[in-house]
Amino acid sequence: MSGKSTSDVYEDPLRAFLITAKKALDCKFQNVHMIYVVTGNEACDLDSAVSAIALSYHNSKVKGRDDAVHVPLLNMKRADFPLRKDIRQVLLEQSIDESMLIFRSDVDLRRLHDEKKLSLSLVDFHILPKADEFLEDVVTEIIDHRKQEKAFDKRVRTLIKLVGSCSTLVADQLFANMINIPKSLGALLYSAIIADTINMSEIAGKKTRDDEVIVKKLEDLDPLLVKKRQDIFDKIHRARTDVSDLRLPELLRKDLKIISSSESPQVVVAMSSIEECLQKFLQRPDIEASITDFLKLQNATVSVLMFITIDEENRVTRQIAVYSIIDNLRKEICRLLEDSRDPALLLSPVGHSLDSKKISIYNQGNVKASRKAVLPIIKENLNTLTKFLV
């Protein structure tokens, strides 16, 4: 663990907190009255993972009680953790390894819910996926940085604000409540914010004044971060884009969000964010067969692939591909994306050698529109898509 001794690991407050939570899980939460879980979204990117860890640490300080345990939950299967090389790297640099972490596949949330032992905080999302809707009544807290899609009961403490990184909002809570931020936690928050804002790039247009304020506060806590900022970003970027050893199904599920609706259950959209250039992706073998098989595994009808690359000067390039064996459904989703004005994606078709009745590919002129902005375009129209299934 980065050359640190066992005593160093336990002396660090964040690592000690994570180890305590993991021990409680290993003991099946015996003699625990309440379990406060913080979870990020199902894509479980770096920002979601760090936000979950940081808010859970924060809550352990402000809601501490002897008969309760605070659990930062990484919303992925433990078996999928090796796919998230950026998260592994950032955590390992703070001597946090997989053995200290708790994953969605480790915890039976339904059992805890039914036993009335569960209190749930959501970070980096605020709408539970269909499979998790049973958890709605135990959600007590939400912190998110995307456009609010619904109103919440007054019992739910809600902080939703459009900033570059959800970690910015969580860090602000730590500062506001004057909680001592261990150097390890400060480094995690800093890494997530730098990664999400493309190293605070003006060109990328993702940072806000709030992000700038929190980055400065974190740098004041650890002045060495200033000199290391570019190196931190470069390491994360290299880890994220190191996908050469991933098979196509792994690449598609590495950063995946599923869009579905109880009103139109036949239409399920799998949205994959892929940090690989389109040209390299198109050189992969058996693309159409692999995507078709992937959709079957996900019980999905459409795959929307969002490609992003970042050059040495932090300039962003984006492309979108829409794949479905149902031609009319693919065409309608393409129309929705092409016609969108909020945001306007500025799409231009890209020629390719794949089956044009199954896949459409575009260059995306509006590089500021990430999946967070594109997903609602499709989600808001799910109920109208059913008639295009034929």
N, C-alpha and C positions, 0 to 999 in steps of 0.2 A: 504493500500500500504506500507507494511513493516514498519508501525508505523511512517512514515514521514508525516509532516504537509503539508497543501496545499501550503504554502509559500515555503517550501523546494522543492516541486515538480516543481514549476514554476521557482525557482532560479537556478535549474540545467539546463545548456544550452541544453543538449540533450533532456531532457523531454520537455522543452519549445519549441524546434524545432519540436518534434513529435506532440505536441498539436497544434501548428500553422498549420502544414500540414493537420491535421485532421479537423481543423476548416475550412480550405479552401475547403476541400472535402464536408463538411457538407453544405457549402454555394454554392455548385455546381460550384466551381472555377469561381465565378462571378468577373468581372473586372480583370481577369488574362490573360495576353497576351501569356505566354508560361508556360508549365508544364513540368518540368524536372523529369522524373520518373526513378528510379533505381530499377531493379527487379532481383531477383535471379532465379535459375532454378525451374522447376515445382515440384521437390521433396520437395523443401523448407525445407531443413534440417537446423540445427543450423548455420552452416557456411554461407549458402545462406542468411538466415534471417539477421544475424549480418552484413554481407558484404553489403547488401542492405541498412541497416540503416546507417552504418558507411560511405559509399561512398556518400549517399545522404546528410549527414551532412557535409562531406568534400566539396561537390559541392556547397552547400548553402553558404559556406565561400568564395569560389573562383569565383563563378558565380553569386553572389548576385545582384539582381535587383528588384526594387519595384513592377514591373508588372509581376513578375514570382513567381512560387511556386515550391518547391522541395519536391518530394513525394517518400519516401521509401516504396516500394510495396512488401508485403509478397505474394509470388506467390502460393497462395492456397485459397480455399474458406474459408470464416470466419467460416462456420459451421464445418470445419475440424480442426480448431485450437486446440480444446481440445485433439485431438489425439497426438499433439506434446508437450508432457509433459516437455521435456527437454527445449524447447524454452520458454514455459510459465514460467518455474521455473527461468531460467537465467534472463529473462526480469523482472519478479516480484521482484527479489532480488535487482534490480535497480529502484524499484517503477515505472516500466513501465507495465501498465495493458492493457488488450485487447481494452479498450475504446480509447487508444492513437494510436492504430495501424491501418494501411490501408491494406486491403487484395485485392487480384485480383478480387474477386466477388463484391467489392465495387466500382470499377472504370470501366467505359466503354471506354476501350482503342481505340476501333474502332471509336467511335464518336470523341474522342480527335484527333485521327489521321486524320479523314476526315475534321475536322475543322482546321487542320494545326496548332494545339497548342501543339503538343507532341514532346518531345525530349527524347530518350530512352537510358539508360545505362544498360548493361548486366553485372552481376557479377556471378561468379561461373558456367558459361556456356557461349558458344559463338555461338551455332547453334540454331536458333529458331525452335520450333516444328512446324509441318505442319500447325496446326490451327492458329499459330501466324505469319506465313510468310508474311502476309500483313504489318507487322510492320518493315520489313527489311529496308525500305527507311528512317526511322526515328531513326535508331540506330546510335548513335554518339560516343559511348564509350564502350569498352569491357575490363573487367579485369577477368582473368580466370587462373586456375592452373592445367589445363589438357592439353593433347597433342592437338596442333592446327590442326583442320580438314580442314580449307579452308582459302583462302586469303581474305583480306578485302579491300574495297575502302580506298583511302588515307584520306578521310574525317573522317573515323572512328579512333578515338584514341584507340590504342590497346596495352594492356599489358597482355601477356600470358606467363607464366613461371611455370615450374614444381616445385611446393613447396607443403608442407604438407597441407596448409590451404589457401583458398582464402583470408581469413581475414588478413593473413600475408601481402599480396600484398596491400590490402586496407590500413592497418595500416601504411605501408611504405609510401604511398602517403600522409597521414596525417603528418607524421614526415618530409617528404621531403619538404612539403609546409609550414612547421613551424606553423601548425594550432594547437591551444591549444586543447588538448584532455581532455575532462571532465573525472573525475574519473569513472563515470558511463559508458562512452563509452569505456574507457580503460579496464574496467572489462568485458564488453561484448566481445571485441576483444580477450582478454586473454582467456576467457572461450571457445570461438570457436576454437582457435588455440590448446589449451590443449586437447580439445575433439577430434579434427581431427587427431592429432598426437599421440593419445593414451598416453597422458601425457608425450610427448616428449620421448617415449620409444625407446630405441635402438633396442629391439627385434622386435617391430612392423615394423620398417624400413620406417616410413612415414615422419619423420621430415627431414628438410634440414638445411643447414647453415643459410639460410634466416629466417626460422622459429625461430631458436635459437637467432638470432640477435634481432628480433622484440620482442620476449618474454622477453629478457633482458631489452630492452628499456621500455617495459610496466611495468616491475618490478621496474625499476628505478623511474618511475612516481609514483608508489604506492608500496612501499616496503612490505606492508602487504600481497601482492599477493604471495610472495615467501613462506611464512608460510602456506598460504591457498591453495597452488596448488593442493596437493593430495585431500584435502577435496572438492575443486571445481570439480575436475575430478570425484571423487566418487559420488557426488550428481548428476552430469549430467548423469553418467553411470546408476545409479539407476533409474532416471527418464526415460531414453531411454528404459530400459529393463523392465519397469513396464507395461506389456501388458496383464496381466492376465484378466483385465476387458474388453478387446477388443474382439469383435466378429471377426471371420476370415476375412470377407470382409473389416472391418476397419483396421485390421492388414496388409492386402495386399495393401491398398491404403495409409497407413500412410506415407510411404517413397517410392513413386512410380515414375518411369519414363517410358514414352511411346516412343517406337522406331517405326517410320514409314517412308515411302518414297513415294513421289508422283509417282515415276516410278513403284512401286509395291504396290499399295494401299491395296491389299488383305492381305498382310502380316503385321500384327501389333503385336509388342511384348511388353508385359507389364512386366517391370523389377521391382520387389519389394525387397527392402533391409529390412531384418527382424532380429531384435536383440533378438532372442530367440533360444534356442538350438533346433536342429533338432528333437531330441527324444521327447521333450515336444510338438513341433509342430505336430508331427505324432500322438500324443494322442488326438488331437482335433477331435471332431465328424464331420462326413460328409465332409471330406476334398475335395474329388473329386467333389462332387456336388457344394460345395461352390466356388471352383476355377472356375468351368465351368460357374456358374452364374456371377461371378466377371468378367470373360472374356467377357461375353455378354454385361455387363454394360459398359465396356471399349471399346467395338467394337474391341476386340483384338483376335488373333488366338492362341497366345502362352503366357504362363506365365513362366518367369524365376525368381526363388526365390533364393536370396542370403542371406544365414544365417551367422551371425557373433556372437560369444560370446567372452568375455574377462574375464579372471580369475583374482584373487586377485593380481597376480604378473604381470599384464598387458600382459599376453600371449594371443595371438589371435588364435581362431579356426574358420575355415570357411567351409561351405558346399554349394553346388549348387543343385537345383532341376529344372528340365525342364518339364513342363506340357503342353500337347495339346491333344485334341481329334483326331487330325490328326496325325496318327502314323508316316508317312513318314517325315512330317515336324519336329516333335519332334526328330526323329533319326538324321536328317541332322544338326539341331542346336547342338545336343549332339556331333556329329562328329566335327563340327567346334570348339567347346570348347575343346574337347579332343585333337585335332590336333594342336591347337594354340601353336605357339612358341614365339610370341611377344605380350603378355607375355605367357610363358608356365605355365599353371594353375596346372599341376601335379595332375590330377583328378584320383580318384580311386572309382569304383562303390560301392554303399552302398545297401545292401539287405533291402527290405521292403515288407510290406503286401498289398500295394496298387496295382492297375491295372498297370502292367508293360507296357501295350500298350499305356498308357496315361502319365505316369510319370517316369522319370529317376532321380536318386539321387546319388550325388557324395560327397566324402570328397575332399576338395581342399587343396593340399599340399602347394601351394604357397599362404601363408596367406597375403602377401603384395599386392596381386592383388584384389583391391576393385572393386565395380561396375564401378567406373570411368575408370578402366583398362579393364574390361570385356565387357562393353557395346559396344566399337568400334569393337570388334571381330564380333559381330552380325550385327551391323549397316553397316559395310563395305561389308557385304554379303547379304543384304536384297534383292537386285535385282535378285540374283540367287535362292532365296528361293521359288519363285512363282511356279516353276515346281514341288515342293514337296507338293503342296496343295491337291494332289489326292492320 
